[in-house]
């Protein structure tokens, strides 16, 4: 059974994806970005969902570190959010970043680490369905 930290990780990580979508949707329609931006955005979100599945359902430690690395890379753009007036899309982006920060922090709690490191006798992580 999943520990509470991983359940909370699910809520915060998926919530950050949803807030990111709201930010993208409000910013895209106001800026009129080309269709290629929409395709690139959705490819990125599909990759994030795959990483969530690998970590939350398959206990992939590699997915954990990729999620951490992508979060750290996303911190590069934080400074731009505080320049000038804050549009609605930037508020959603900042809220999504905070939710993702909480989600990443939950991965380093002791019950999360134990759960991710647990293995069956044959060395494979047990399947986690709930």
N, C-alpha and C positions, 0 to 999 in steps of 0.2 A: 504494500500500500504506500502511496506517495506521502511524504512528510508535508507538514503545513507550509514549509518554506517553498517547496516546489509548486504546491497549489497556488500560493500567493504569486510566485513567479509567473505562472500561467496567466493569472488575471492581469498583472501589471504589464507583462510583455505583450500580450494580445491587446490590452488597452492602449499601449503605446503605438501599436500598429494602427489601431482604429483612429487615435488622435492624429497620427501622421497622415492618414487618409483624409480626415477632415481638413487638416491644414493644406494638403495638396489640392483638394477640391476647391477650397475657397480661394487659394492663391492662383490656381490654374485658370479659373474662369475670369478672375479679375485681370490677369496678365495676358491672357490669350496666347499661351505657349503653344508651340507646334505639337503635332500628334506624336512625334518621336519621343518627346518628354513623357508623355502618358505611357507609352510602351515601356520605356526605360524604368519609370516609376513602378509599374506593375510587375516587371521582371524582378526588380529589387525586393518588392514585398513578397513575391512568391518564394524567393530565396530565404527571406526572414522566416516565413511560415514553415519551410522545410527544416530550417535550423531549429525552430521551436519544436517541431515534431521529433526530430532526432534527439533533442535533449530531454524533452518531457516524456516521451513514450519509449525511446530506445536507450536512454541513459548515456548518450554519447558525450564523453568528456571533450572530444575534439570540437563538437558543436558548441560546447560551453565556452571554450577559448576563442572560437570564431566570433561568437556573440559578444564577448568582452572586447575583442579587438575592433569589431565594427562600432561598438559603443564609443570606445576611445577615439576612433576616427571621426565620429559624429560630433565630438566635442570641439573640433577645429572650427566649426561654423557657429558656435555659440555667440561669439563676439558680435557678429553681424545682426543678431536679433535685438541688440540693445542700441542700435544706431537709429536715431530719428524716432518718429512715432511708430507705435507697434500696431501693425495690421492684425486682423483676426487670424489670418493664416499663421502669423508668427506666434501668436498666443497659443494656438493649437500645437505648433511645433515645439514650443518651450514646455508645454504641459506633457507632450509625448516624450520629450527628452528626460523630464523629471521621472515619469513613469518608468522609462527604460533604465534610468539610474537605479531606481528602487529594485527593479527586476534583477539587474546585474548584481546588486548588493546581496540579494537573497540567495544567489548561487554560492555565496561564500560563508553561509551559516553552517554550523556543524552538522545539522541533520541533513542538509542538502549534500554536503560533501560525502557523508557516510552513504547516503542513498545512491549517489552517482558512482561511488567506488565499489558498491556491493556487486558481487558476481556469483553465478552458480558454480557448481563443482567443476563443470567443463570450461570455466573461464569466460562464459558469455554472460552479459547482463540479463537478469530476469526481465521478462516482458512486463511492462507496467500498463495495465488497462484502466486504471482508475485511481 
